[in-house]
Amino acid sequence: MSDISRNGVGGSGQPGRIGIGLELDDIHMKILEVLRENGRISVAALAERVGISRANAYTRFEALRADGAIKGFTAEIDHMRAGLGITALIFVTVRQQMWKQFRAELARMPEVEYCAITTGQHDAMIQVRVADVAAVHTMVTDRLANIPAVKATETVFILDEVLKRPYVLPGDGRQASRQARRPAQETQGDVPLGKMRFVGAAEGRAALKKDG
């Protein structure tokens, strides 16, 4: 029965150091990959998916939690069903001496789902989910505009959320590159992209007679 490794043993990939010193090997990454698909999977099923013993899966899972690689678990909801049909990005220019006030005021706004400090024309990006457009207007004109730390705002409404992943892993890019380099299997009659297939007259007539 294997125990968790702090030296990256058990995987062939590059380890990643996190938290208090746990090194992530290929097995840790596979655990995170499986949990991304189903965060409520049982330890027994997790062990089977990863290809390790149940005791090893439990030990590694608990180590990932204790070391901070796994911060927690939460439910993913359908925002439309929950009555939050409008999503908007609000780009904010902050008065540079008043960041502390800006952070404090933002923490008191439950509509704010996400906020990030950014480079570029604006200083921060806020994502909000609300019931209607009027709620966005109220938030921008009545609440954000009245915060002394806020110098200017620009609002963009999200029309469609095309892709949303719980998280990405270092191996995702390498896997995508391998798939991109892999030649597509051609079936009989398929023409590779960028090429033309010429059919002789006799062959074409024979095909027409067969179809008829």
C-alpha positions as CSV (number, residue, x, y, z in Angstrom):
1,M,0.0,0.0,0.0
2,S,1.6,3.2,-1.1
3,D,1.7,6.4,0.9
4,I,1.8,10.0,-0.3
5,S,5.2,11.1,-1.6
6,R,6.7,14.5,-0.9
7,N,9.4,14.0,-3.5
8,G,7.2,13.6,-6.5
9,V,7.7,9.8,-6.6
10,G,5.1,7.9,-8.5
11,G,4.8,10.2,-11.5
12,S,7.0,10.9,-14.5
13,G,6.0,14.6,-15.0
14,Q,7.5,17.8,-13.6
15,P,6.4,18.2,-10.0
16,G,4.9,21.5,-8.8
17,R,5.6,22.8,-5.3
18,I,2.7,24.2,-3.4
19,G,1.7,25.2,0.2
20,I,4.1,23.9,2.8
21,G,6.1,21.8,0.5
22,L,4.0,19.1,-1.2
23,E,5.3,18.3,-4.7
24,L,2.6,17.5,-7.2
25,D,3.4,14.5,-9.3
26,D,1.4,12.9,-12.2
27,I,-0.9,11.0,-9.8
28,H,-1.8,14.2,-7.9
29,M,-2.6,15.9,-11.2
30,K,-4.8,13.0,-12.3
31,I,-6.7,13.2,-9.0
32,L,-7.3,17.0,-9.6
33,E,-8.4,16.1,-13.2
34,V,-10.9,13.6,-12.0
35,L,-12.2,15.9,-9.3
36,R,-12.7,18.6,-11.9
37,E,-15.2,16.4,-13.6
38,N,-17.0,15.3,-10.4
39,G,-16.1,16.9,-7.1
40,R,-18.5,14.5,-5.2
41,I,-16.9,11.3,-6.5
42,S,-16.3,8.7,-3.8
43,V,-12.8,7.7,-2.7
44,A,-13.3,4.2,-4.1
45,A,-14.3,5.5,-7.5
46,L,-11.5,8.1,-7.5
47,A,-9.0,5.4,-6.8
48,E,-10.3,3.3,-9.6
49,R,-10.2,6.2,-12.1
50,V,-6.7,7.1,-11.2
51,G,-5.4,3.6,-11.0
52,I,-4.2,3.5,-7.4
53,S,-5.3,1.8,-4.1
54,R,-8.1,3.3,-2.1
55,A,-5.8,4.1,0.8
56,N,-3.4,5.8,-1.5
57,A,-6.2,7.9,-3.1
58,Y,-7.5,8.9,0.4
59,T,-4.0,9.8,1.6
60,R,-3.2,11.9,-1.4
61,F,-6.6,13.6,-1.4
62,E,-6.2,14.6,2.2
63,A,-2.7,15.8,1.6
64,L,-3.9,18.0,-1.3
65,R,-6.5,19.5,1.0
66,A,-4.1,20.0,4.0
67,D,-1.5,21.6,1.8
68,G,-3.9,24.1,0.1
69,A,-4.0,22.7,-3.4
70,I,-7.7,21.9,-2.9
71,K,-9.2,24.9,-1.2
72,G,-12.7,23.6,-0.9
73,F,-15.8,22.4,-2.6
74,T,-18.9,24.3,-3.7
75,A,-22.1,23.8,-5.7
76,E,-22.4,25.1,-9.2
77,I,-25.8,26.7,-9.9
78,D,-27.8,27.7,-12.9
79,H,-27.9,31.4,-12.5
80,M,-30.9,31.8,-14.9
81,R,-32.9,29.3,-12.8
82,A,-31.8,31.2,-9.6
83,G,-33.2,34.5,-11.1
84,L,-29.9,36.1,-12.0
85,G,-30.4,36.4,-15.7
86,I,-28.1,39.4,-16.3
87,T,-24.3,39.2,-16.1
88,A,-22.1,42.3,-16.5
89,L,-18.5,43.3,-16.3
90,I,-17.8,46.6,-14.8
91,F,-14.3,48.1,-15.4
92,V,-13.3,50.5,-12.7
93,T,-10.7,53.2,-12.5
94,V,-9.6,53.6,-8.9
95,R,-8.1,56.7,-7.2
96,Q,-4.7,55.3,-6.4
97,Q,-4.5,56.5,-2.8
98,M,-7.9,54.9,-1.9
99,W,-7.5,51.2,-2.7
100,K,-8.2,50.2,0.9
101,Q,-11.6,52.0,0.8
102,F,-12.4,50.5,-2.6
103,R,-11.8,46.9,-1.4
104,A,-13.8,47.5,1.8
105,E,-16.8,48.9,-0.2
106,L,-16.7,46.1,-2.7
107,A,-16.8,43.5,0.0
108,R,-20.2,44.8,1.1
109,M,-21.7,44.2,-2.4
110,P,-23.3,40.7,-2.6
111,E,-23.9,41.0,-6.3
112,V,-20.2,41.0,-7.0
113,E,-19.2,37.5,-8.0
114,Y,-15.6,38.2,-8.9
115,C,-13.2,41.1,-8.9
116,A,-9.6,41.3,-10.2
117,I,-7.0,44.0,-10.3
118,T,-5.9,44.5,-13.9
119,T,-3.4,46.2,-16.1
120,G,-4.4,48.5,-19.0
121,Q,-6.8,51.4,-19.2
122,H,-8.7,50.4,-16.0
123,D,-7.5,49.3,-12.6
124,A,-10.1,46.6,-11.7
125,M,-12.7,44.4,-13.3
126,I,-15.9,43.4,-11.4
127,Q,-18.3,40.7,-12.5
128,V,-21.8,41.0,-11.2
129,R,-24.9,38.8,-11.5
130,V,-28.3,40.5,-11.1
131,A,-31.9,40.0,-12.0
132,D,-32.2,42.7,-14.6
133,V,-30.5,45.6,-16.4
134,A,-32.0,48.1,-14.0
135,A,-30.1,46.5,-11.2
136,V,-26.8,47.0,-13.0
137,H,-27.7,50.6,-13.7
138,T,-28.5,51.2,-10.0
139,M,-25.3,49.6,-8.9
140,V,-23.1,51.7,-11.3
141,T,-24.9,55.1,-10.9
142,D,-26.0,54.9,-7.2
143,R,-23.5,52.7,-5.5
144,L,-20.2,52.6,-7.3
145,A,-20.4,56.3,-8.4
146,N,-20.9,57.3,-4.8
147,I,-17.7,55.6,-3.6
148,P,-15.0,58.3,-3.4
149,A,-12.3,55.7,-4.4
150,V,-14.0,55.2,-7.7
151,K,-12.9,57.6,-10.4
152,A,-14.7,56.2,-13.5
153,T,-16.5,53.0,-14.7
154,E,-17.2,51.3,-17.9
155,T,-19.9,48.6,-18.1
156,V,-20.1,45.7,-20.6
157,F,-23.0,43.2,-20.6
158,I,-22.2,39.5,-21.2
159,L,-24.5,38.1,-23.9
160,D,-23.4,34.5,-23.7
161,E,-21.0,32.6,-21.5
162,V,-19.4,30.3,-24.1
163,L,-16.9,28.4,-21.9
164,K,-16.4,28.2,-18.2
165,R,-14.1,25.7,-16.5
166,P,-13.8,25.1,-12.8
167,Y,-10.0,25.3,-13.1
168,V,-7.2,24.5,-15.5
169,L,-4.2,22.3,-14.9
170,P,-0.6,22.5,-16.2
171,G,-1.0,19.4,-18.4
172,D,-4.1,20.8,-20.2
173,G,-2.0,22.8,-22.7
174,R,0.3,19.9,-23.4
175,Q,-2.6,17.6,-24.0
176,A,-4.2,20.1,-26.4
177,S,-0.9,20.4,-28.3
178,R,-0.7,16.6,-28.7
179,Q,-4.2,16.4,-30.0
180,A,-3.5,19.3,-32.4
181,R,-0.5,17.5,-33.8
182,R,-2.3,14.2,-34.2
183,P,-3.3,13.7,-37.8
184,A,-7.0,13.2,-38.3
185,Q,-8.1,9.7,-39.4
186,E,-9.4,9.8,-42.9
187,T,-12.2,7.6,-44.0
188,Q,-12.6,6.4,-47.5
189,G,-13.8,9.3,-49.7
190,D,-12.6,12.0,-47.3
191,V,-10.5,14.7,-48.7
192,P,-7.8,16.2,-46.4
193,L,-8.1,19.9,-45.7
194,G,-6.3,22.0,-48.3
195,K,-6.2,19.2,-50.9
196,M,-8.4,18.4,-53.9
197,R,-9.5,14.9,-55.0
198,F,-10.0,14.5,-58.8
199,V,-12.4,11.8,-60.0
200,G,-11.9,10.3,-63.4
201,A,-14.8,10.4,-65.9
202,A,-15.1,6.6,-66.0
203,E,-15.1,6.4,-62.2
204,G,-17.7,9.1,-62.0
205,R,-20.0,7.4,-64.5
206,A,-19.7,4.1,-62.7
207,A,-20.7,5.8,-59.5
208,L,-23.7,7.4,-61.1
209,K,-24.9,4.0,-62.6
210,K,-24.5,2.4,-59.1
211,D,-26.6,5.1,-57.4
212,G,-29.2,4.9,-60.1
